[in-house]
Amino acid sequence: MIILANFFSITVLLTLELKRKAESEKILKEEKLGTEIKLLKAQINPHFIFNALNNIYSLTYTKSDIETESVLKLSEMLRYVFYDCSKDHVKLGAEVEYISNFIAFQQMKSEHEQNIQFNLSNSRSDIEIAPMLFIPFIENSFKYSKIEEYVDAKVSIILNTKRDSLYFKIINSIPHQGKALPVNCLGIKNVRQRLEILYPDIFQLKTEENENIFSVNLIIKTS
């Protein structure tokens, strides 16, 4: 009976210790993931703010008549970055509004009308996603297509929701005079890290490149 009682006591103690260690490891893992997400977001937010400020400086320097409009859009973008993006998730509608303002800023950077298509067919604005998830892809497309320089350059963005998934696709032309987009660029690596942390095993990210086209396809399970 004594041996049996000791065995039972040891079993209970071991079970409690294993449970305590598991809970401790879970807390440490969550803290680590939270820190990684904050670091990744810290890389993103200032980058876009400085870009926007540089754009406004250029418009001011050239005494552009759209300077007032650009300041207003920047105000909306900053509000989103500092307030909404401090949360873990935002409504897809808020992200779409930010993207629209981002595109409008891009259009201000050249005298010709840039060929930027933004298709939102069948997209539900109430779905919650991680903030600033698509912007690195969009910025890279603008940068590597050199869309503000070449009239024949183009960028096409598709965002929609079907059943239990969110679909994002972006395609940009690659100018013959330019350099192709490196697949391992910082923006894509950053987003992939966030996806692996926030959406483990429920996302697909694929990039493709040929002679004059680069594309990104992202699918995220939403339920």
C-alpha positions as CSV (number, residue, x, y, z in Angstrom):
1,M,0.0,0.0,0.0
2,I,2.9,2.4,0.9
3,I,4.6,1.6,-2.5
4,L,1.3,2.1,-4.3
5,A,0.7,5.4,-2.5
6,N,4.2,6.6,-3.3
7,F,3.8,5.6,-7.0
8,F,0.5,7.5,-7.1
9,S,2.0,10.6,-5.5
10,I,5.0,10.6,-7.9
11,T,2.7,10.2,-10.9
12,V,0.6,13.2,-9.8
13,L,3.7,15.3,-9.2
14,L,5.1,14.4,-12.6
15,T,1.8,15.2,-14.3
16,L,1.6,18.6,-12.6
17,E,5.2,19.4,-13.4
18,L,4.7,18.4,-17.1
19,K,1.6,20.6,-17.2
20,R,3.4,23.5,-15.6
21,K,6.3,23.2,-18.1
22,A,3.8,23.0,-21.0
23,E,2.0,26.1,-19.9
24,S,5.4,27.9,-19.4
25,E,6.6,26.9,-22.8
26,K,3.2,28.1,-24.3
27,I,3.6,31.5,-22.7
28,L,7.2,31.8,-23.8
29,K,6.2,30.8,-27.4
30,E,3.4,33.4,-27.4
31,E,5.7,36.1,-26.1
32,K,8.3,35.2,-28.7
33,L,5.7,35.2,-31.5
34,G,4.3,38.6,-30.3
35,T,7.8,40.1,-30.3
36,E,8.5,38.8,-33.8
37,I,5.3,40.3,-35.1
38,K,6.1,43.6,-33.5
39,L,9.5,43.6,-35.0
40,L,8.2,42.8,-38.4
41,K,5.5,45.5,-38.2
42,A,8.2,47.9,-36.9
43,Q,10.1,47.3,-40.2
44,I,7.0,48.0,-42.3
45,N,5.2,51.1,-40.8
46,P,8.0,53.7,-40.8
47,H,9.1,52.6,-44.3
48,F,5.7,53.6,-45.8
49,I,5.4,56.7,-43.8
50,F,8.8,58.0,-45.0
51,N,7.9,57.1,-48.6
52,A,4.7,59.1,-48.3
53,L,6.5,62.1,-46.8
54,N,9.1,62.0,-49.6
55,N,6.2,62.0,-52.1
56,I,4.7,65.1,-50.5
57,Y,8.0,66.8,-50.4
58,S,8.4,66.3,-54.1
59,L,4.9,67.6,-54.8
60,T,5.6,70.7,-52.6
61,Y,8.9,71.3,-54.3
62,T,7.3,71.3,-57.7
63,K,4.4,73.4,-56.4
64,S,1.9,70.8,-57.5
65,D,-1.8,71.7,-57.4
66,I,-2.6,68.3,-55.8
67,E,-0.5,69.1,-52.8
68,T,-3.5,69.6,-50.5
69,E,-5.2,66.4,-51.6
70,S,-1.9,64.5,-51.0
71,V,-1.7,65.9,-47.4
72,L,-5.3,64.8,-46.7
73,K,-4.6,61.3,-48.0
74,L,-1.4,61.1,-45.9
75,S,-3.5,62.0,-42.9
76,E,-5.8,59.1,-43.5
77,M,-2.9,56.7,-44.1
78,L,-1.2,57.8,-40.9
79,R,-4.4,57.4,-38.9
80,Y,-4.6,53.8,-40.2
81,V,-0.9,53.0,-39.5
82,F,-0.8,54.4,-36.0
83,Y,-4.3,53.5,-34.7
84,D,-5.7,50.6,-36.7
85,C,-2.4,48.8,-37.3
86,S,-1.6,48.8,-33.6
87,K,-4.3,46.0,-33.4
88,D,-3.6,42.4,-34.2
89,H,-6.4,42.4,-36.9
90,V,-8.2,44.9,-39.0
91,K,-11.3,44.8,-41.2
92,L,-10.5,44.0,-44.8
93,G,-12.4,47.2,-45.8
94,A,-9.9,49.3,-43.8
95,E,-7.0,47.6,-45.5
96,V,-8.6,48.2,-48.9
97,E,-9.1,51.9,-48.1
98,Y,-5.4,52.2,-47.3
99,I,-4.4,50.4,-50.5
100,S,-6.6,52.8,-52.5
101,N,-4.9,55.8,-50.9
102,F,-1.5,54.2,-51.5
103,I,-2.4,53.8,-55.2
104,A,-3.6,57.4,-55.3
105,F,-0.2,58.5,-54.0
106,Q,1.5,56.4,-56.6
107,Q,-0.6,58.1,-59.4
108,M,0.6,61.5,-58.1
109,K,4.2,60.6,-58.9
110,S,4.0,60.9,-62.6
111,E,2.3,63.2,-65.2
112,H,0.9,60.3,-67.2
113,E,-1.9,58.1,-66.0
114,Q,-0.4,55.0,-64.7
115,N,-1.9,51.6,-65.7
116,I,-2.9,50.4,-62.2
117,Q,-5.9,48.1,-62.0
118,F,-7.5,47.2,-58.6
119,N,-10.2,44.6,-58.8
120,L,-12.3,44.0,-55.7
121,S,-15.0,41.8,-57.1
122,N,-16.7,39.5,-54.5
123,S,-14.6,40.9,-51.6
124,R,-16.2,41.0,-48.1
125,S,-15.1,44.1,-46.2
126,D,-16.0,42.6,-42.8
127,I,-13.4,39.8,-42.8
128,E,-10.6,40.4,-40.4
129,I,-6.9,40.1,-41.4
130,A,-3.5,41.1,-40.2
131,P,-2.8,44.7,-41.0
132,M,-0.4,45.8,-43.8
133,L,-0.3,42.3,-45.3
134,F,-0.5,43.2,-49.0
135,I,1.3,46.5,-49.1
136,P,4.9,45.1,-49.4
137,F,3.8,43.2,-52.5
138,I,2.1,46.3,-54.0
139,E,5.1,48.5,-53.3
140,N,7.5,46.0,-54.8
141,S,5.3,45.9,-58.0
142,F,5.4,49.7,-58.3
143,K,9.1,49.8,-57.7
144,Y,10.2,47.0,-60.1
145,S,7.7,47.7,-62.9
146,K,9.0,51.3,-62.9
147,I,5.4,52.2,-63.6
148,E,6.0,55.9,-62.9
149,E,8.7,56.1,-65.6
150,Y,7.3,53.9,-68.4
151,V,3.9,54.5,-70.1
152,D,3.5,50.9,-71.1
153,A,4.2,49.5,-67.6
154,K,1.3,48.0,-65.7
155,V,0.2,46.6,-62.3
156,S,-2.9,44.5,-61.8
157,I,-4.2,43.8,-58.2
158,I,-7.0,41.3,-57.6
159,L,-8.5,40.8,-54.1
160,N,-11.6,38.7,-53.5
161,T,-13.1,36.2,-51.0
162,K,-14.6,32.9,-52.0
163,R,-16.2,30.5,-49.5
164,D,-13.8,30.2,-46.7
165,S,-10.7,31.7,-48.4
166,L,-9.2,35.1,-49.1
167,Y,-7.4,35.4,-52.5
168,F,-4.9,38.1,-53.3
169,K,-3.0,38.3,-56.6
170,I,-0.7,41.0,-58.0
171,I,0.9,41.1,-61.4
172,N,3.4,43.6,-62.6
173,S,5.3,44.1,-65.9
174,I,9.1,44.1,-65.9
175,P,10.6,46.7,-68.2
176,H,13.2,45.4,-70.7
177,Q,15.5,48.2,-69.5
178,G,14.9,47.3,-65.8
179,K,15.9,44.5,-63.5
180,A,13.7,41.6,-62.5
181,L,12.3,41.4,-59.0
182,P,14.4,39.1,-56.8
183,V,12.2,36.4,-55.3
184,N,14.0,36.7,-51.9
185,C,13.6,40.5,-51.5
186,L,13.0,41.9,-48.0
187,G,9.3,42.7,-48.6
188,I,8.3,39.2,-49.6
189,K,10.5,37.6,-46.9
190,N,8.9,39.8,-44.3
191,V,5.4,38.9,-45.3
192,R,6.2,35.2,-45.5
193,Q,7.5,35.4,-41.9
194,R,4.3,37.1,-40.7
195,L,2.2,34.5,-42.6
196,E,4.1,31.6,-41.0
197,I,3.5,33.1,-37.6
198,L,-0.1,34.3,-38.0
199,Y,-1.5,31.7,-40.4
200,P,0.5,28.5,-39.9
201,D,-0.5,25.8,-42.3
202,I,-3.5,27.7,-43.6
203,F,-1.9,29.9,-46.3
204,Q,-0.3,29.4,-49.7
205,L,2.2,31.9,-51.1
206,K,3.5,31.5,-54.6
207,T,5.7,33.8,-56.8
208,E,6.3,33.4,-60.5
209,E,8.6,35.3,-62.8
210,N,9.2,35.1,-66.6
211,E,10.8,37.3,-69.1
212,N,8.5,40.4,-68.6
213,I,6.0,39.5,-65.9
214,F,6.2,39.0,-62.1
215,S,3.3,37.7,-60.1
216,V,2.4,36.9,-56.5
217,N,-0.5,34.6,-55.5
218,L,-1.6,34.4,-51.9
219,I,-4.5,32.3,-50.5
220,I,-5.5,32.5,-46.8
221,K,-8.1,30.3,-45.1
222,T,-10.5,32.6,-43.3
223,S,-12.5,30.0,-41.3
